[in-house]
């Protein structure tokens, strides 16, 4: 599965509920990682989501990137 196939909040929720182990490769280049995170936030229109849906997007980003919540917050504030 490619992350581009996850196009709705419902898709993200179903993905997060899955029990199958998934391995992801995120670029070791910090700028590429930041750009990918920004694209994902824009793709899901994060700023206009309600609080529960924002939580789903955050959980997805945490799972895919391997970042901690604190790292993710730090990254999003520098982008």
NORKA-V463418 format. One record per backbone hydrogen bond with DSSP energy under -1.0 kcal/mol. CO is the residue of the C=O (numbers start at 1). NH is the residue of the N-H. If there is no record, write none. Layout:
BEGIN
CO/NH, CO/NH
END
This chain:
BEGIN
2/5, 3/6, 5/7, 8/12, 9/13, 10/14, 11/15, 12/16, 13/17, 29/33, 30/34, 31/35, 32/36, 33/37, 34/38, 35/39, 36/40, 37/41, 38/42, 39/43, 40/44, 41/46, 42/45, 45/48, 46/49, 50/54, 51/55, 52/56, 53/57, 54/58, 55/59, 56/60, 57/61, 58/62, 59/63, 60/64, 61/65, 62/66, 68/72, 69/73, 70/74, 71/75, 72/76, 73/77, 75/79
END
